[in-house]
Amino acid sequence: MLIRTLRIAVLALSVTMATPTWAVELEQVIAGSHRKEEDKARDQYRHPLETLRFIGLKPGMTVVEVLPIGGWYTNILAPYLKEHGAYYGALFPEDDTSDGGFWKRGREGFVRDMSNKELYGTLHLVTLAPERGVKMMPDGAADMVLTFRNVHNWMAAGTAEQTFATFFAALKPGGVLGVVEHRASDKGKQDPKAASGYVQQAYVIKLATDAGFRLTGQSEINANPKDTKDYPGGVWTLPPGYAKGNEDRARYATIGESDRMTLKFVKPDGAQH
């Protein structure tokens, strides 16, 4: 009995030693009671722990989350970086009235919802407006830039190339760009406006590498082979949007959220801003 107890203790110790403290802390934040149950329900599709570990999030980093409307990832990133690191949210300008004012309302809601300093610490807000010649961050200031399901928005606006260049300038040499995006079929040509919300993986890689980045990792963490990508309402037909309302809702719920690429890029050492 004593020998068995000792073996269990040794095994538990070895598991603890194998898991870095920063990884344990990230797991704890993701499991935290501050996250809404409806947000946690989406973990099965968004895989925040696996995604952030793959991209390389570590404490002490200066991290920029791009267009964090709704705060789904902010609820993980900001508490995690509160004591050791810095969180920046890159939002469209306050006077942006595009898309019927969606982004303006989203910015206002984000600022309101993330005002709890005890939970989030100080949220630094910066502006994403490369078409206006605005720098998102001082050159070389960030360790990591993260963008989740946004590339199609920049393509629709015609600013994708400028936006990736902005990320490149903001990152220090060796800094990481993490991209998660709805993945289109690799057959046929990419719609330059990405009207369906889906983007070919090769197209995203080209946008990043043309800006100067080097692709260092591709993951199937957020893949969904059930996603046929041929819906009349585009990717927004699937949950959580359910753009068609109750029409075929059970079918779309069974499919789940979109098939997504998960890519890791690095700004090469010695690269100029």
KEVO-396314 format. One record per residue (C-alpha): x, y, z; residue in three letters. Coordinates in steps of 0.2 Angstrom, whole numbers, plus 5000, padded with zeros to 4 digits. Example, Ala and Ser with C-alpha at 12.3 -4.5 7.8 and 13.67 -1.06 7.14 Angstrom:
BEGIN
506249785039Ala 506849955036Ser 
//
This chain:
BEGIN
500050005000Met 501450125004Leu 502350084988Ile 500850114978Arg 500550284987Thr 502350334983Leu 502150284965Arg 500550394964Ile 501450534972Ala 502950524961Val 501850514945Leu 500850674951Ala 502550764954Leu 503150714937Ser 501650774928Val 501750944938Thr 503550954933Met 503150924915Ala 501851064914Thr 502651234915Pro 501851354928Thr 501251474914Trp 500351334906Ala 499451284922Val 498951464925Glu 498251484907Leu 497151324910Glu 496551404926Gln 496051564918Val 495151474904Ile 494151374917Ala 493851534928Gly 492151574934Ser 492251754926His 491951674909Arg 490151664903Lys 489451484901Glu 488951524883Glu 490851574880Asp 491451414888Lys 490251314877Ala 491151374862Arg 492851304868Asp 492451144859Gln 492551234843Tyr 493851374847Arg 495051274858His 495851424867Pro 497151324877Leu 497751224862Glu 497751374851Thr 498651494862Leu 499951364867Arg 500251324848Phe 500451504844Ile 501651524859Gly 500851634872Leu 501951664887Lys 501851774902Pro 502851934901Gly 502351964883Met 501552124876Thr 500152054866Val 498952144854Val 497252064850Glu 496552134834Val 494752184834Leu 494252104850Pro 492352144848Ile 491352044860Gly 492852004871Gly 492851814869Trp 494751794869Tyr 495051954879Thr 494251864894Asn 495651744893Ile 497151854887Leu 496852004898Ala 496751914915Pro 498151804910Tyr 499351954906Leu 498752064920Lys 500152034932Glu 501551984920His 501352064903Gly 500252184894Ala 498652174884Tyr 498252294870Tyr 496552294860Gly 496652354842Ala 495052434837Leu 494352534823Phe 494352724826Pro 492952794837Glu 492252894822Asp 492152734811Asp 490352714805Thr 490652574792Ser 489552424791Asp 488052524798Gly 488952574814Gly 489352394819Phe 491152424823Trp 490752584832Lys 489452504843Arg 490652354846Gly 492052474852Arg 490852554864Glu 490252394871Gly 492052324872Phe 492652474882Val 491052454894Arg 491152274896Asp 493052264900Met 493152404912Ser 493352294927Asn 495152334932Lys 495252204946Glu 494952064933Leu 495752134917Tyr 497052254924Gly 497352404913Thr 496752374895Leu 497752474883His 496752524867Leu 497552564851Val 496852604834Thr 496852494818Leu 496752614803Ala 498152584791Pro 497152664777Glu 497352824787Arg 499152804789Gly 498952774808Val 500252664816Lys 499352524827Met 500852524839Met 502652604839Pro 503752504828Asp 504452354836Gly 503452374852Ala 502452204852Ala 502952024856Asp 501351954848Met 499952004837Val 498351894837Leu 496951894825Thr 495451784826Phe 494251774811Arg 494551944804Asn 495551924788Val 493951924778His 493452094785Asn 495052174779Trp 494852094762Met 493052164760Ala 493752334765Ala 495152324753Gly 496452344767Thr 497152174769Ala 498952204763Glu 499052364773Gln 498452284788Thr 499752144788Phe 501052274785Ala 500452364800Thr 500652204810Phe 502452174804Phe 502952354809Ala 502152334826Ala 503152174830Leu 504852164836Lys 506052054827Pro 505651874832Gly 503851924837Gly 502451814833Val 500851844822Leu 499451714826Gly 498051694813Val 496451604815Val 495251614800Glu 493751534792His 494551414779Arg 493851404761Ala 494151264749Ser 495751264740Asp 494951234724Lys 494551384712Gly 495051564714Lys 494951664730Gln 493551794730Asp 494651954733Pro 493152024744Lys 492851854753Ala 491051884753Ala 490651714760Ser 491751744775Gly 492951604770Tyr 494751634764Val 495951504756Gln 497351464767Gln 498651494754Ala 497951664751Tyr 498151714770Val 499951634770Ile 500351744754Lys 499651904763Leu 500751874778Ala 502351824768Thr 502151964756Asp 502152084771Ala 503852004777Gly 503351864789Phe 503951684789Arg 502751544791Leu 503351434806Thr 501851334810Gly 500151264803Gln 498951174815Ser 497251084812Glu 496751124830Ile 495251214824Asn 494751114809Ala 493051054806Asn 492850924792Pro 490950934793Lys 490951114787Asp 490451104768Thr 490751294766Lys 489251314753Asp 487951404763Tyr 486851534755Pro 487151654770Gly 489051614770Gly 489951564786Val 488751664796Trp 487451534793Thr 488351414805Leu 488351444824Pro 488551554833Pro 487751674821Gly 486351564813Tyr 486051694800Ala 484551604793Lys 483751604810Gly 482751444814Asn 482851384796Glu 483751214796Asp 484451274813Arg 484651094819Ala 485651044804Arg 486851194806Tyr 487051154825Ala 487550974820Thr 488951044809Ile 489551164822Gly 490651314820Glu 491651344804Ser 493251244798Asp 494751364803Arg 496551374799Met 497751414813Thr 499351484807Leu 500951544816Lys 502051674808Phe 503651754814Val 504551924810Lys 506251874805Pro 507751924816Asp 508552074808Gly 507052124799Ala 506752314797Gln 505152394803His 
//
